[in-house]
């Protein structure tokens, strides 16, 4: 009998992580927390952030919000295109032992759109208002973790989305003069 390939071992390992992470939501408090974070990551938190920036920071907030909106449009096109291209089934669709604790927004798993948006928005927002890091970093991490815990994504979906969101934010920041995470 041949040994499993490295790719097969990685898939099996990742599947095991999904099973273990998914069990966290059998605890009601964990389910409430991750479902709420995931729901906020649907867009509610980002729209509220853009509105608050405009209200609290005037023209600078408007520029930041427009930058976030433009980044969001590109992120949406990127993740929708990637999902159509890869067509990776979600973990709960592959294994009946994995429960989808909330309804998915679309059919496919790769990449995590919630994570991609959270990372891109957070990095761009922190470049405009560094003081937001105290809230954005833990919120973004919670969004990413929620996607695996809720049975909607594999860890590799979230890791890839983190890389794509980071790259998108870097390009977005490069294109807008005078805005940088490292200023």
C-alpha positions, 0 to 999 in steps of 0.5 A, a space after each residue: 500500500 503506497 504512503 499518502 502524498 504530502 498533499 494528502 497528509 496536509 488535507 487530512 491534517 487540516 480536516 482534523 483541525 476543522 473537526 476539532 475547531 467545530 466542536 467549540 461551538 457546542 458550547 453556547 457562549 462560544 457559538 454566540 460569540 463566533 456567530 456574532 463576530 461572523 455576522 459583524 464581518 458580513 459587512 456591518 462592522 465595516 459599514 459602521 466603521 466607514 460611517 463613524 470615520 466620516 462623522 468623527 473625522 470629517 474630510 480625513 474620515 471621508 477620504 479614509 472611508 472612500 479608500 476602504 470602499 474602493 479596497 472593498 470593491 476590489 476585494 469582493 471581485 477578487 474573492 468572488 472570482 477565486 471562489 468561482 475558479 476554485 469551487 472548493 466545497 465547504 468543510 460541512 459539505 464534505 463531512 457530515 460530522 462538521 456542522 455549519 453553525 451559521 448559514 454560509 453566504 455562498 456555496 464555496 470555501 476558498 478563499 474566506 471572503 470574510 477574512 480577506 475583507 477583514 484583513 484588507 479593511 483593517 490594514 487600510 483603516 489602521 494606515 489612516 487611523 493607527 489608534 484603531 489597531 487596538 480594536 481591529 487586530 483582535 476583531 480581524 483575528 476573531 473573524 478569521 477564527 470564526 470561519 473555521 470554528 463555524 464549519 464554513 472554512 478550512 484553515 488554508 482558506 483563512 490563511 490564503 485569504 489573510 495573504 490575499 487581503 494583506 497583498 491587496 491592502 499593500 497595493 491599495 496603500 501603495 496607490 494612495 499617496 501619503 497613507 502608510 502603515 509605517 509612517 
